[in-house]
Amino acid sequence: MHTNRRTSSYWPDVGASLVVFLVALPLCVGVAVASGVPAELGIVTGVVGGIVVGLLPGSSLQVSGPAAGLTVLVADTVAAHGIAALGLIVLGAGLLQVVMGLLRLGRWFRAISPAVVQGMLAGIGLVLVLGQLYPFAGAAVPVSTAEKFAGLPGLVVAASPYAVALGVLTLVVAALWQRTRFRKVPGVLVAVVVASAIGLLLPVPRIRVGSLSDVVRAVDFSLFDAGVLGAMVTFALVASAESLFSAAAIDRMHNGPRTHYNRELVAQGVGNTVCGLLGALPMTAVIVRSSANVRAGARTKASRVLHGVWLLLFVVALPGVLSFVPVAVLAAILVQAGWKLLEPRRVLALARTDRAEAAVLVLTAGLIVVTDLLTGTLAGLLAAVVKTAWDVSRLTVTVTPDGQDHEHVELRGNATFLRLPRLLDTLEALPPAKHVRVDLSGLRHLDQACRQAIEQWADNHRTAGRTVDLIRL
């Protein structure tokens, strides 16, 4: 009886692992293709994310692998430094993540403004959608963002009707399947199978997947330079942020053990270190796979480990099956993933409730699209800091006449240097009363700049033969 209970308790994790495997397989390949690297590298990262990271402590139900959110960063990095440097960069990023986790910096990533995070994801989603529209239409992808925008009108004319039809079919099947009673079976998988089966009859480009041993390469340390170091830091920060944001979201979906952020950061770092040694793609915790794992009824980390085992067995035993999948079908899956990252409904909701936060989001996303991920994110963080400083420096200055020759000035809130011009304008605009009473007791904070300015104004007022009383904090 006891043995039967133990055996039955494993089946939910086995079933969930199969669901996650079926979701992860096309995404691993699609992310690699969108990143401009061989498809096999995406599968290598998926295997490492399942087996290696899956065994480590941190989060129990979160699933790691190649992420759509990193495609833009990887593609830009490969274009700048070459695919030979990718392993070195991912290795360095992984080691940085391990160090950050050991230094207990994991929880600091939760302090980043939600507007910046949402803006980062929206920018990545927009770039991903923009880039995947071309393979969706059966066309070659332009190199720069400007060329991608400029080529959109011509893409309408040059699009392959077969590729577009398969892409649209993929999106429609994936959307409609979620409305059926069989929605526990991943809609992405059903869409890929259906569209690929029909694609066998059409002349469309298909993906190519070979042996994993053909793409695994040793790390070339001679490629290290300042640009590579900067890429390491960028990969480490972005991958860490995406993983820990995903952890926070997944923790809200189940009642099991909560994520230990520092341990999870170390686990992600170990995974990326292994991926770097193998020359594979960087990994993060992926919200799509993780949520599929939770919804499929996973109970322990066994489900994510097994999903990595299934990936490895599939690519070793049946690599030729993937060659039946059209490129347009994968592009459609990534367009769907990019649209989910964009989340236009949440953007509109934020714009209605907090315009300043929405402005930070739009600034972050816009700069990511027109420049790069690091520039846009850093600019968004700076804008969020400035906005916060402005918000916390709210100052109310009330002037109340008290008789013909008396004025009462009351200050409430936070008197910081950001509000100093307004404060001085109010004080200097006071009528020439003989007696002024300045009440500072309502201030929560008075910085040195405002304190000195008020005292200097009071001294000048007294020099002119008037009386000033300062009621201190």
Beta strands, then each sheet from edge to edge (+ up, - down):
strand 1: 64-65
strand 2: 284-285
strand 3: 395-401
strand 4: 406-415
strand 5: 435-446
strand 6: 467-471
sheet 1: 1+ 2-
sheet 2: 3+ 4- 5- 6-
end
